[in-house]
Amino acid sequence: MQAYVTNVYNSVVEALTLEENRRFIAVEQEYFRLWWDGVASDRQKGQVRQLVAEGRLEFVLGGQVMHDEAVTHLDDQILQLTEGHGFLYETFGVRPQFSWQVDPFGASATTPTLFALVGFNAHVISRIDYNLKEAMQDNRVSGELHLLIHVLTIRTEKSCLSHLPHSGPSPGFYWDGEPVFPGPPTDGLYPSMEMPVTEDNILSFTSLLVNNVLARATWFRTPHILWPWGCDRQFFNASLQFSNMDRVMKEVNKFTPQHGIVMQYATLGNYFRAVQAHRLSWKVRDHRDFLPYSSDMHNAWTGFYASRSRLKALARRASALLYAGESMFTRYVLLARHRFLDPAWGLQQLQQLRWAVSEVQHHDAITGTHALKVGDMFVEHLSTGMQGVRQLMASIIRDRSPAHSGERGPCGHSGPWQVACSLCAGPEPGGHFAVVYNPLAWTVTTIITLTVDFPNVSVTDESGRPVPAQVQRSKEVPSAYDLHVLTTIPGLSYRHYSIWPSRRPQEDTEEPVTSLASSRQFGRRLRRSGKQMGRSLVPVKNDCYTVFLDKDTNLMHSIWERQSNRTVQVTQSFMEYHANSDVRQGPVSDNYVFTPSGRAEPAWEAVRMEIVAGPLVTEIRQYFYREVNDSEPMFAIHSRLARGPQSPDGELLCHRIEQEYWVGPLELNREAILRTSTDLNTGRVLYSDNNGYQMQRRPYRQHVWNSIARNYYPMVQSAFIQDRRSRLVLLSEQAHGVSSQGDGQVEVMLHRRLWNNDRGALGNGLTLNDTSVIRPLLWLLLEPRTLTSDLSQRSGLALQHRPVVMLREMSGEVGGPQQQEAVTLPPSVHLQILSIPGWKYSSSHTEHLQTLQKGARKAKAALRRVLLRLQHLYEVDQDPLLSRPVTMSLQSVLRGLGSVVSVEERSLTGTWDVSDMHRWTWSTRDPHPFTSAPPPPGLPLTFIWTSS
C-alpha cells in the first residue's frame, strides 16, 4: 500500500492530467478505496472525478478484488462485486461495463453468466491451458457466453510487457525504477529500471514493439489489437512510464505508411467499442470451463485447490455467519423497536465483515498463494469481522427478549451471550439458555451439537416440553460431553431451549433427561489386503442407510440404500502424494502447482474404531495411525447417521452421512487425500461444480506428462460419481481439489505441507510449510440418480448455512426473543440474500448524477432500502418438477417485513435498474444466439424494495 499503491494513484492522476491523450484502467477497488479515503487530497479527488467523467480513467471489473474463479463461491463473488460497484456508483456515478480477469489461475464457466447479470458487455481473461490458448490463437477464436470473451494473446505467464519475450540485448519496457519502502525488507521482486528511451536506442524499442504487434495481428479478427502495457506493481512512477511510452508511440506512428501500424492509448471501453463497430459474427463456446489451468506440460495449477485449507474453511464460515447476520439484522430493523441497539452500529459490524469476506476472495488469498504475513492479515480481518457480527446477533436477541429489556451496555451489547455455529457452541457449567436461528427461507430439521460438562441433561423448548436429545462423551475433550439436540425451525425464525444439569429422575418424577449413548470399542487393526476383508461386518443404520463396517480392518465396507434397495461397496482410506522438493531434480509442488512424484500411497498402518450409538445419532469414530505403535493418530473420520422425523424436512437429515475429518500435522512434502472407492461403474468420469453453481462433466484425460495433477478439479461445494443406477454425492463446506483416478473412485485433496528450494518462493514467504491440523466437513449422499438432484441442491445449502446457536447462562427467569412470522419459499427457490446494504444514493440514476454534480454532502445510509436476491436452484430439465419456472408474489415473500412502498428489479450488484441496462448484443454463428433476454432458471434475480 505504501510502497506501490499510494505512488501509483498519486503519479498516474498527475500524469493523466498533464496529457489529454493518456489513458489508464483501474481494477481492484479495495486498493483504490484505501487511497481515496486515506491518502487522496481534495485536489486529487477533483482531478479523478474529471478524468473519470472524460473516460480517461476507466474502472474495469470494479469489484473489491479480482477474485479467484476456481475455489470461490458464487455468493462471495457476488458480494465482492457488489461492494466494489456500490462504492464506484456512490462516488462517481459510474458502472463498470467490462471485466479484467487476467490473473486467476483458470476460468470458470460461471463467470461470464455472472458478469452478464452484472451488466458487463465484454470480458477479458488470460490464464487458460497453454495448449488451448495456442490453438485459439492459431484459429483466431474468441468465445462467447452471454458476452464476448477476449483471451489475452500473451504466450508468457502474465500480460507483462515489461517482461516481453525477446532474444538478444533488446530493451524491456519497465521504467518505474526501484520502489521506496517505508522500512526493510526491500521488495526484490522486480528488476531495476530498464534503460530509458533515448535518440540512440529508440529504434531498438520501436523494432521490438512493431515486430511483436505484427506477430499478434494474425491472432485477431479485427484490425484492432489489444496490447496491454504494464504489469504487477507498475506505474508507481507514472511520469517516467508515460514519458517513455509517449516517445515510443510517437516514433512508431511516424512510420505508419511503412508498417501499417497506428498506436494510441486506450481503455478497455475504447477497444471493445472499436471491435463491436465491425459487427462480426462470433463463434459460441460451449458451457465448459477453462479448468484446470496448466502453464506448460509439467505444471498443472491444481495444488491451490487445497492450499491453506484452514483459511478456506474460515472464509466460508465467515461468509455463512454474514449471511445469517444480514437477514437477522434486516428483519430486526424493519419490524422491531430499537430499544438498545443502534442500527448504525449494527450496519457497521456487517460492513466490516462484508469487506473482510470480499477481500479474501482475491486470487492470491483464498487460493492459499499468499505470503505468511498477508495470510495473518486475512485471518485477523475475518476474525474481527466475525466477532462484530456475533456481537450484533447477540444484541438483537437480547433486545428482543422481554426478560432482558432492562439490560444495556456499550454499543447496545452486554451480558455473557456466546454466539457460535451449531457444531462448536460450548456452554459453561450450570443452566443455559440457547437461541437457535435458521438463516434459510425453508423449514429446516437438523441436529445441533453443544458441549456440556455434565452427563445428565434436561432440554426443554419454549413451551417447557422435553426435546429429543442425546448426550455422549466428547470426542475432543475427555472430561466433557457432546449434547445433540433435534430441532425443527421455520424459515428465518428462532427456536429457544433451556438446558440444565439434572440428577437422574426418581421413579415417581417426570423430569425430562436426555438419553446417554452407548459405546463399543474396536482395537487397532493392521492395514490388510483385499482378500482378508469383509468376513465380519458390523451394521450401523438409520431410516435411509445401513453402513457396514469391516471388523477385520475397521474400515467402511459398503452402504445399503433404502430407496433403491441396493448395496454399494464403499471404502474410505487416507492416502498421500509425495512431492519433489529440489528444483534441480525436476518440477516441484508449491502453493500453486501440484506435481506428484508418483501415485498416491497409503498414509497409515493401523486403524482403531469406536461406535457411539444413541436414539438420535450414531457416530462412527475411526482413527488412523501412521505407524502401528504411534500414540496419536495422524488422521480421523467421524461419521454420523441421524434419525429424524418422517417428514420432507426430516428426509434431508436422514439422507446424509455427515463426516468430519481430522488431518495433520502432515510430514514434510506430503499432500493428503481421502480416497473413496466404490464398485460403481463410472469409467473414471467425475462431476464437480463451478463455484457452487453449475456442474461440469470431468472425463479422465490421459496426458504424456503429469496426468494425475491435470485430472484434478476444484470442488467448491459438490462433486459426484455415478453409474446407470446410483449416484454418490460429496457435499463440502469449503473448497478442495477433487479427482477420479480410477473407476468408481473419487479422491478429495484435503491438506498440503510443502517446502522447496526455489529462491523466489523462499524470498517472498511463499513456502507452504503448513503444520496445522485441519478439520474439514463433508456430507455423503448415496441415492438413485432420479432423486439426487433434489437432495443434493437443498442439502448443499443446509450444509453451508447451518443454524446459528446463541447461548446464555441462566440467571433467574429467562425469556426467548419475540417470534416473527416465518418466511417460507418454494422448494426450488433459494433466498440468496436478504440485506440492508446501507446505500446512500438515489434509485434514480439521473437524480443521483445531479446530486454528484452539485457536490452535495453524503446522505445517511438508507435503513429501509432492502436488497433481495432470489435464486432458482434448478437448471432446465435437471428435475421433472423442480426445474419448472416458479411464479410467486413478492408481497407474500415479504410478508411480515413491513409495508412495501416500491419494488425495483436491479442488476446483480444493484447499480442498474434492469430496464436501463441495455447490454450489447454480439452476433453469433449459433442458430440460437444469446441475447439480453431474462436469465434462465438457476440465476439470482435481484430486487431492491423500500419499506415504510
N, C-alpha and C positions, 0 to 999 in steps of 0.2 A: 504493500500500500504506500509506504513512504518512499521507497527507492524507485518504484516504477509508476504506479497509478497516478499519484499526485503530479508527477512530472509529465506523464503522457497527456493528461487533460489540460494542465496549465499550458504546455507548449503547443499542443495541437490547436487549442482555441486561438492562441496568438497567431500561429502560422496561417490558419484558415482566414482569420480576419485581415491579414496583410495582402492576400492574393485571392481574387474572386473566383479564379478557375479551379482552385484546390478543393478536394472533396475528402471526406473521411466517414467511415462507418463505425458505430459503437454497438457492442453486442450485449454484454452482461451488465444488468442493472445494479447488482449488489455493489460492484466497484464504483460505478458512476454515482450511485446514491451516496456512498460514503464520501466521495469527493464533493458532490453537490451540497450535502448537508453539513460537512465538517471542514471543508477547505475553501471552496469557491467564494470569491468576493462578490459583492453586488454587481460590480462592473463586469466580471466574468459571466455571471448569470445572465446579465442583459445581452452579452455577446452570444452566448449559447442560444438563447431564445431567438435571436435574429438569424443565426446560422441554421437552426432547425427550421424556422419559417421559410427560409430561402432554399431548403433542400440540400444545403452544402454539408451539413452534419446530419447523417441519417441513422436512426436507430433500427437495427435489424434484429430479428428474433425477439429481443426485448424482454426476455424472462429475467428473473433474478440471476440465473446462471445459464450456461449452456449444458443442459442436463445430459446425463448418460442415457443411452437408449436400450441397453441390454438388461440392466438389473434394477431399473426404476419402475415404480408402479404408476399406472395411468393417473390415479388420483393425485399423486405427488407431482407428476409432470404438469397437470392442470393447475395445481396450487402455485407452483413456482412461476408459471407463465402469468397467472392471474395477478400475483404480487408485482411482477415487473411491469406488466401492461397497465395496471391500475396507477402506478407511480407515474409512468410516462404520460398517460392521458390526463391525470390530475394536474401535472406540472406543465405540460406543453400542449395538450390537446391533440397529440398525435397517436396514431395506432399503427404499429408495425404491420407491414404487408408482405414482408419477405423474411425468410429464415436464413440462418447461417449456422449450420450444424456440422462443422468441418472436423471437429476434434474427437467426438465419440468413437469408440472402438467397434464399429459396425453400426448398421442402420436397421431399425425396427420397422415393420410394416404398419405399426400403429401410428407412427409419427406423421405421415402425410395426411391420414384421416383426421388426426388431432389438429394439425395445422390448418387444414381446410376449414374446420369448425371455428378456429380462432379468427380466421379472416385473411390468411396468407394467400397470395397469388402464385408464389413460386418458392422453391425450397432448394437449398444448396447443401450437399453432403460431400464427403471426401473419402473417408476410410471404408472402402468396401474391398472385398477379397482381391488380391493383386491380379490374379489371372482373369477375373471377371472384369476388372477395370480396363485391362489391356484389350480384352475382347470388345468392350463397349467403345473404347477409343478407336479401335480399328474399324468398327462398323458405324461410327458416328451415331450412337444410340443414346437417347435420353429417355428416362422413364416417366410415367405419369400415373399418379394415384390421387385423383381429385384435384391435383395441382401439378404444375410442371416441376420435375426434379432435375436439377443440374448437378452432375457429378464432376467435381474439380478434376482437371486433367493432369495435375502434378503427379508424376510417377513416383516421386520420393515420398517419404513418410508423412510430411506435412506440406501445407501450402506456403512454404517459407522461401520467398525469392531471395532472401539474404543468403540462403544455402543452395542456390540454384546449381544443379549438377552441371559441371563443365570440365573440360580437360585442359591441361596446361596451366599457365600462370594467369588465366583470365581473372578479372576482378570480381568481387562479390558486390552485393547491394545493401550492405549494412553500414550505416554511417552514424548511428547514435552515439557510439563511444562506450565508455565504461560507466555503469550505474554507480551512483554515490549512495552508499548505505548509511543509515544513522548510527550503525555500530557493526562490529565484526559479527559473523564472518562475511566476507565478500561473496558475491554470487557464484562466480566461476562457471556458470552455465554457457555463456556466450562469449565469443572471441572479442578481442579489442576491435576498435573501429577499423573498417576497411579503408583503403586509400580513397581520399576524396576525388571528385571528378575535376580534372584539370584539362587544359588545352592539349597536354601531351598524351593523356590516356583516354580521352573521351571516345576515340574511335574504338578502343577495346570494349568499352561499356556498350556502345551502340551496336557493335557487331554481335556481341553475345545476346543482347536483347532481341535484335531483329531475327537472328537465326532461331532463337527459341520460339518466338511468335510464329514464324513461318512453319516450324515443325508442328506446332499446336493447331494451326489453322486447318489442317486436314482432319482434325477430330471434331470440328464444329459444323453445324448445319446452316448457320447464317454467317455473314461476313463479320459479325461482332464477336470478339474474343475476350473472354473474361480472364484478365491477367492479374491475380491478387498480388498486391505489393505490401509485404510486411510479414511479421511472424510474432511468436510469443514475446511479450515484453519489449516490443519495439516502439518507436516513436516517443520515447521518453525525452528525446532531444529533437523534437519535430522540426525545428527550424533548419537543422542540418540535413535531416532526411528530405524535407521538401525542396531545399535549395539544390541539393544534388540531383534529385529526381527531376526538377524543372529543367536543369541543363541537359540531362539525358533525353528527355522527351522533346525538347526544342531541337536537339541535333537530329533525332530520328525523323521528326516532321520536316526538316529541311530537305530530306532526300526522298520524300513520298513518291515522286514520279519514278524513281529508280526501283524501289522495293514494294511500293503499293501499300504502305502501312501508315495509318494516321493514329497517333496516340493522344488520348485525353483522359483527365481524371474523371472518374465516375463512381457513383454509389451503385448498390445492387438495383435500386429502383431505376436508375438510368439504363443499366444494362438490360434488365428484363423488359422494359418498355420498348427498347430497340428491337429485341428479339420478337416480342409479340406483334410488332408492326408488320412483320413479314408474313403473318397469317399462315404459317406452315402447319402441316398435319403431322402429329407426333405419334410414335408407337406407344402402345399401352403395355406397361409391365404388369405381370400377374400379381397375385396377392402374397407372393413370397417375400420374406425379408432379406436383408443382406447380413445374415449372421450364420456361422461365426465369421470373424474377420481374421484373415491371415495376411501379414505384410510380405511374406515370401513363403517358399515351400517348407521351411523349417520352423517358422514362428507363427503359431496359432494363438491369437489373443483370447484365449478362453480361460486362463487362470484367474482373471479378475472376477469371474462369476462367483468365486468363493473367497477371494482375498479379504482379510479383516472381517471375518464373519460376525464378530461382536458388534461392530459398527453398523453392519447391515441390519442386524436384529434391533439395535437401539433406534435406528432411523425409522423402521416400520412401526415399532411400538410407540414412538413419539407421534407419528402420523395418526395412528389409531386413537391415541389419547386426545389429540387435537380434534379429530372427527367427533368424538363424544362430547368434548367441551364446547364445540361450536353449536351443536343442536341444543344442549342443555342451557347455554347462555341465551340463545335466541328465544327459546320458549320462556325463559325467566324474564327477559327484558320486555317481551311483548305482553305478558299476562300478569306478572306479579307486581305488587307494590315493592319498591326498592327501599326497604326499611333501613338496612345497614350496609348494603353493598353498593358502591359507586359504580355504575355501568361503565364510566370512562376508564376506571381502573381495570375492570374486567376485560374490556376490549383491548387494553394494553397488554394484558397477560396472553391473550390469544394471538395478538400481532407478534409478540416476541417469539412464540413457538412457530408461528407461520414462517417467520424469517429463518429460524433455525432449520426447520424441515425443508424449506426451499433451498437453502444454502447447501445442504448435504446431498442434494440430487446432482451436484456438479460431477462432471465426467472424471474428475480426479478426487472425488470424495467418497461417495457410496461405493465406488468401484474398488476402494482399498489401494489406490495407486498414488497416495499422497505421502508426504514425509511425516515422521512421527509427531513432530511438534504441531503440525497442521491438524493431524488426527486428534490430538489432545484438545485443540480448539473446537473442533466439531462436537466432541463429546461434551465439553463444557457448555457450549451453546444449547445443545439438545437437552442436557440435564437441567440447566437453569430454566429453559422454557417449559419443560415438563413440570418442574416444581411449581412454577407460577400457575399453570393451568390446574394442577391438583389443588392448589390453594383456592383458586376460583371456584372449582366444583364443590369443594367442601364448604365454602362460604355460601354458595347458592343453597345447598342442603340445609345449612344452619339457618339461613334467612327465611326459609320456607317451613321450618319446623316450629310449631307453636310452643313446644316445651323449652325452646332456646331463644325465644323472642327478646329476652332481656339482655342477651349477651352481645357484646360488641368489642371489637379490637381494632388495631391499626389496619387500614385498608378494608375494613369490614370482615377480616378473617381472624378468628380467635378460637381458642379451645383446642383440645387434643384430637382433632379429627385426623385420620390417616386415609389417604386415597391410594389405591393400588389396583393393578389389573386382577382379574378374577383368579389368576393362578399364583399370585405371590403376596396376598394380603396376610398380615400377621398380627392378630390381636394379642394384647398383653394378658397376664392372668387376671381373673375376675370376669364379671359380666360385661358383655359388649353389645353394642347396637350396630347393625350393618344395614346400609342402604345400597341396593344393587340397581344400577341404571343400565337399561338396554338402549344402545345408541342406534339400533337398526329400526326400520319402519315396518317390521313384521313382529308377530309374537314369536318369542324365542324360548325354547325349553332346553336347558343346559344344566351343567353341574358346576358350581363354584367351589373352589378349594381354599380353605383358610388353614392357618397353623395355630394350634392351641397348646396350652401346657398341661392339659388335664384329659384323661381318657373318658370320663363320664360327662357328657354334654347334653344339655337340653336346648333345642332350637324351636322357636315358635314364630309365626308370622304376625302381621299387624293386627290380626283379629284374635291372637292368642292361641291359635290352633297349632298343634305339633306339625313339623315339616319333615318330610323324608330326608334323613341324613345318615351319615356313616362316619365313624372315626377309626383311625388306624395309626400305627406307629409311623412317624415321618421318615421318608427315605433320605432326608437331608440332615435333620437334627435328631440325633438318637434320643434325646430327652424330651422331644416334643411329639405332637400328634397332628396328622392331617385330618381335617374335617371337611367332608364332602357334603354339600347341600344341594338338593334338587330344587330348581326354581323354574317357574314359567312366568315370563314378563311380557306384557304387551309392548307394542312399538313405541319408542321414545318415552318410556314410562319407568316407574320405580317399583321395587318391592323392598320391604324392610323387615328385618328379622331381629329377634332378641336371642342372644347366645349367652348361656351362663353355665358354670360348672354345677354339677349335680351329684349328690350321693345316689347310689343305687336305690331305686324306689322299694319301699316295703310292699308286701303283697296287698295291703289294703289301701295303697295310694295309686294315683293315676298320673304321677309326674312323668312327662314325656322325656325319655332318654334315648339318645341315638344308639344305633347298633354298632357293636365292636366287631371289626373284621378279623377273620382268622388267617393264619399264615402257615404256608408249607415251604420248607427249605429243601433245596436240591443241591448237593455238594458239587464241587468243581468237576467238570468233565473235560477230558482232553479233546483236542481237535481230531476228528476221525475222517476216514474215507467214506464215500457214499455207500459202500456195501454194508457198513455197520450201522446204518441209520434206519429209523422208522420201525424198529422191532417193538417198542413200548411207547405208547403215546398217552399224553395227559390232555384232556379236553378242557377248554375254558370257553364258556358260551354266554351269549345274551340272546335276545329275541331275533336277531338278524344273522349272527355269525356263530360258528364254532371254530375256535382256533385250536389246532392240535400242536402240542409241544413234544419234542422228542426227548425222552428221559436219558437216552444214551449220549446226547450231545448238548442238551439244554438249549437247543435252537428251535425256532419255529419250523414246523414240518409242513403244514397245509392249513387251508381255510375252507370250511364248508359254508356256502352261502344259501340262505333260505329261499330267496325268490326263484332262483334257477334250479335249486336242489343239486348244485354242482360242487364238487370238491376240487380245489385247485392247489397244487403243490406250491408252497411259498416258503422260501428260506431266506433269512437275512444274515449278513455277515459283514464285519468291518474289514476293509482292505486298504492297502496303501500303495501309492505310486512313489517310486524313488526318483529323485531329481539329481541331475549333474550340477555340481557347484563350481566347477572350474571352467571359465570361459575359454581356456586354451584347449579344452578337450571336447569342444562342441557346444551346441546351443544349450542354454540353461533355462530353467523355470524361474520366473520372477513375479513381481506383483501383477504384471500384465499377462505374461506368456506362460502357457502350460506346455512343457516339453519333457514328458516322462522318459526315463531311461529304459523302460520296458513295460511289460504288462503288470497289472496290479497283483500284489502278493498278500496273503493273509497277514493281518496285523496282530494276531492273538494266538495263544496256545491253549487256553483253558477258559471255560465259561461256568459261572455259578448262577443259580436261578432261585428266585423266591416268587411264590404266587400268593397274593394277598386278596382274599375273597370276602365279599360282603353282599348284602341285599341290593345295594345301589351300584357299586363299582367293583370289578375285579381287575387287579393290577398285576401285570407280569413284569418282574424286575430281573433283567439279565445283565450280568457283569462280566466283561471281557478282560482277561489278563494277558498282557503281552508275553510274559514268561510264567511258567506254571507256578512258581513259588513267589511271585510278586505279592506284596502285602496290599497294594492298592490297584484297582482296575484302571486301565487306560481308556476304556470305552464302556458305555452302558446304554441299554434301551429300556425305557419304562413305558410299557404298553397298557392302555386302559380300554376295557369294554364296559360300557354303561348300560343300565337298564332304565328306560324311561317309559312314560305313559304311552298307551296305544292311541296316538293322535298324529295328525300331519306334522306338528312341530316335534313331537317325540320321535318320529321316524328319522329325522336328521341326526338326533343324538344316538339312536340305535345303529344307524348305518355308517358308523365310522370307527376305526381303531385309532385312538389317539396315541401318538408315540413321541416321547421326549428323549433326545439323545444327549449323552454326556461324552464329550470328546476332548482329550488333551490332558496335560500338555504333550504335544507330539515330539518325537525325536526330530533332530535337525534334518532338513531336506526330505521331508515326508509330506505327502498330500493324501489326506484321509478321505475315504469314500464309504458310503453304506451301499452295499450291493444287495438288491432284492432279486432273487432268481425264482422263476415260475416255470410251469410246464405249458404256459400259453404259447401257441404257435404264432409268433409275431413277425418273423422274418427280419428281426432287428430294426423294425420301424418304430420310432418314438414320436410322440406328440408333446410339444411343450408350448407354453404361452408366450406371447409378446406382451409384456407389461401388465399382466393380469387381465388382459382384454381379449386377445384373439389367439386361437390355437394354430400352430404351424405343424405340418407334417414333416418329420425329420427322418428320411430313409438313410440307412447306413451307407456311407460312400467310402470306397477304398482309394487311398492316396498312396503315391510312391513313398512319400515322407510323412511321418507324424500323423498317421491315420487315427490314433487314439485321441489326440487332442483336437483334431479337426472334426471329430464327430461328437464334440461336447457342445452343449447349447445352454443358454440361460433359462432357468425356471424361476420366474418371479413369484408366481402363485400356484401354478399347477402343471402337471405332466401326467401322461398315461401311456400304457401299452395295452394292446387288445388283440384278441383273435375274433373269430366269427361269432362267438357266443358271449364272451365276458370281457370286461374292461377293468384293469387295475389302475386306480387313480391315486396320485400323490398330491396332496394339498399342503402348501408350505406357508409358514408365517413370514418368511423372509426369502431373499434371493439366494439361489445356489446354482452350481453347474450340474447338468444332468446329461446322461448319455445312455445308449443301449449298445453295449459292446458285444452282446451275444443274444441269440434267440431266446425270447422270454425273459430277458434281463433288463433291469433299469438300475442305474447306479447314480447316486447323488454325491457330488463332492461337497463335503461339509467343512473342511478345515485345511489350512496350509501353514507350514512353517518352513521357511526357505532362507538360505544365505548363499551368496555367491561373491566372487572376487571381481565383479565388474566395477571399475573405478568410478564410473558415472553414478551408479546406484549407491555405492558406498559414500561418495562425496556429498550426495544430496539426501541422505537419510531414507532411501527407497528400498532398503532391505526389508524382508518380510519375516524377520525372526520373531514370530508371534508365539509366545509361550502361554497364551491364555487357555483356559478351559471354557469351551462353548457349550451351550445347551439349546440347540435348535429344536423346533417343534414341527412335526409333520402329522397329517391325518391320512390314513389309508382307507380307500373305499374299493370294495370288490362287488361289482353288480353286473347284471345283464346289460348289454350295450344299450338296450332300449330305455333303461331307467337312469343311466348315469348323468345325462345332461341336466336333469332337474336337480339331482342330489349334489353334483359337483359344483354347480354355479352357486347355489344358496349356501352349501357347506363352506365353500371358499370364503364367502363373506362372513359367515358365522365365525370362522377362524380368525379372520383379520380384525373383526370388530366384536370381540367378546365383551360381555357385560363388565362394567367398571364397578368396583366394590369400594364403598366408603365406610370406614369403621370409626366407632367412638366408644370409649369406656362408659359404662352405665354409671350414672350418679343421680339417684332419685328417679323421678318419673321421666320417661323418655318418650317422645312422640316422633313419628316419621314426617317426611315432607308432605305437604298438601298435594294430593294426587291430581294430575292433569289428564285431560281426555287423551286416549291413546291415538296414535297415528298409524294406520294400517294400510299399506299399499297392496295392489295385486301381486301375486307371487312372482310374476315376471318383471316387475319394476322395482328398481333399487333407488333409494334416496341417496344420491351420490354426494350431496352436501346440503345442509341447511345452516345458513350462516348469516351473521350481520357483518358484512365486510368492512364497514366503517368508512365508506367512500364519502368524499367531501365535494363531489362535483354533481352538476345537474344531469338528469337523464337526457335532456335536450342538448344535442351536440352544438347547435347554433348558440343556445344560451350559455353553454359552457365556454365556447370560444370568446363570446362577448365579455364574459367575466374575466377571462385571462387577459384580454386586450386592455381592460380597464385597470388591471393590476390590483384588483380588489383583494382584501385580506382573506386568508383561507377560512372557509366555513368550518364549523364543527362537524364531527363525524355524524352521519345520519343514522341514528339508532333504530329507526323504524323502516329502514330500507333493507330488505332481506333478499339474500341470494339463495335460490333454489335450483338444484340440478337433479333431474330425474333421468335414469338410465334404464333402457330396455335391455335385459340381460341376455337375450337370445337372438342369434342370427337367423336369417331366413332359412327355413327348412331344417333347423337344428333339432327342433322338437315339434311334433304334430300339433300340440295345443299351445305350449308356452311361447312358440315363435310368432304367434298371431299378434297383429297390432293391438294395442290397448287404448281404449278411449276412456277417459276419466275426467271428473270435474275437479279443477284446481280448487274451487271453493270447498269441495268436500275434503280434498287433501289437506287444506289449510285450516280445516275446522278446529276451533279451539285456539287459534292463534290471533284472534282479534278480527276486526272488520277490515276486509281487503279494499283499499281505495283504488289501486290500479295494478295491472299486471303487464309486464313487457317481456317479450321473448328476445333474448340477447345472444350475442356471440358467446363462445365458450368461456372467455375470460371476462365477459360482461361489458366491454367497452363499446361494442357496436349494438345498435338496435338492428335486428336481423332484416328489417325492411330497408335499411340504409346500406347494408353490407353487400354491395354488388361486386362479387368476385369475378375475376377474369374467367372466360371460358376458353379452354385450349382445344383446338380441333384435333381429333384423333383418327387413327386408321381403324378403329374398332367400330363395328356396326352399332354398338350401344355405348356411346361415349359418356363419360361422367360429366355432369353439369352442376350447376349450383342449386340443384333440387334439394328438398329437405333430406336430412341424413337418414340412412336406413336404420332398421332396428339394431339395437346394441350400442348406440351412441348417446352420450349425455345431451339432454336438452336443458338449456339454462334459462331461468326466469328470474326477474327482479320484481318483487312486489313491495308496495308501500302499505303499511298498516296504520290504521288510526288508533 
